[in-house]
Amino acid sequence: VHCTIFGPNANSHHQSLLIGILWPLGRGNVGYGSNVGSNHTGRIPDQETSVGEGTFWGLGCVIKFPVDLTSSPYSIIAAGVQLPPQRIQLPFSLITDGPGGMNQLTPGWLLHYSPYTIARSEVKFANRRTAKRHDFYTGWKILRAGVMDLLVDARDALLFPKVESAKVFKGEKAIVGLGANQLTEKGRQIGIRAYTDAIQRYALRGLLQRLVELCNSQKELTLAEALRHVGLDGVVNAYHSKEGALAPSKSVVDWPVLPWNEASHTDPEALWKHQHSILMKEIPSIIRNGNGNDTLSQLLQKCIALENDHAVRVYKSKSRDDVRGAATVPGYKDVHIAAENDSVVLAAKEVADAVTKEVQLVEEALGGTSLRSRL
């Protein structure tokens, strides 16, 4: 490790190389044999790599400077990949060797196929945090406001590629933020769904929390009061007149907002304000066939569906490892915790069950089973 800013909860294993790295948020992993450098071009050592939070450098990967991954947090550079100079703006991605000598990128891969990793990391970082005077620096959430803004930008880039009707999108000229990689149409659809689910889950959980707090603090609530409290009283006209997302024009070279500088980091009202702004933009894609009379019910049911889907995906991502291990290593089942007994999997299921109960609480406070017909 040389001339490098190395953030918290980052690990470098055995013989690996880090030169000229700007990695202030850390939380990543440098696999054995990784060559993240050098910063020398043959003239002067004036190049560097800026690394996103939670980046995983795979075994034996080779990174050629300059590279910027700050807008691609929690991305994985697979074993043996050679990464040429570029800027990538697609978070939670997997980058692997691709056909034709061009690396292949799957946006949102970690969200879609390995949410267990994210859920486990949330617990791991919280348990390892022992700072007394620097909790603000080490205690931020993974799926927070700043990351959601990155997901929104990335999804817009995937929704509006510069090249239409392509089976394979190649480079920045095809999709903003793709860097020097290629992306299949299937991968683009995976990314759109992964980002959309994460964005809507974040916003809807904020809505539910706001409603639960209201129901616990005030008796004999009316539907109009609840809608007004969460800023949805004029939503019928709002989502019918809402303008669509705009296609990004080009990659913007800048650092993301540091988590401890986000207003929502310590201010619950600022967090809700951000969640509400996201929610208002997402409503057109959630409320598709209604006339607005059952808006709140549809939003709450979508919240349940997303949380249940997340719990299932957390289980499946751990279960796949169990199946592969048992089919490969003798005695694997005897010494490893199965997915159905894993603490991270069980916690995800508990959260999903709690969300269902909270939705039931809100529905009962606003009229019980007749809520949907009244809205």
Secondary structure, DSSP 8 states (H G I E B T S, - for coil): -BS-EE-TT-EE-SS-EEBSEEETT---EE-TT-EE-----SS-S---EE--TT-EE-TT-EE-S-EE-TTSTT-EE-TT-EE-SEE---TT-EEE--GGG--EEETTHHHHH-HHHHHHHHHHHHHH---SS-HHHH---SS-HHHHHHHHHHHHHHHS-SS-S-SEEESTTTSTT-TT-EEEHHHHHHHHHHHHHHHHHHHHHHHHHHHHHHHHH-SS--HHHHHHHTT-TTHHHHHHH--------S--------GGGSGGGT-HHHHHHHHHHHHHHHHHHH--S--STTHHHHHHHHHHHHHHHHHHHHHHHHHHHHHHHHHHSTTHHHHS--GGG-HHHHHHHHHHHHHHHHHHHHHHHTTGGGHHHH-
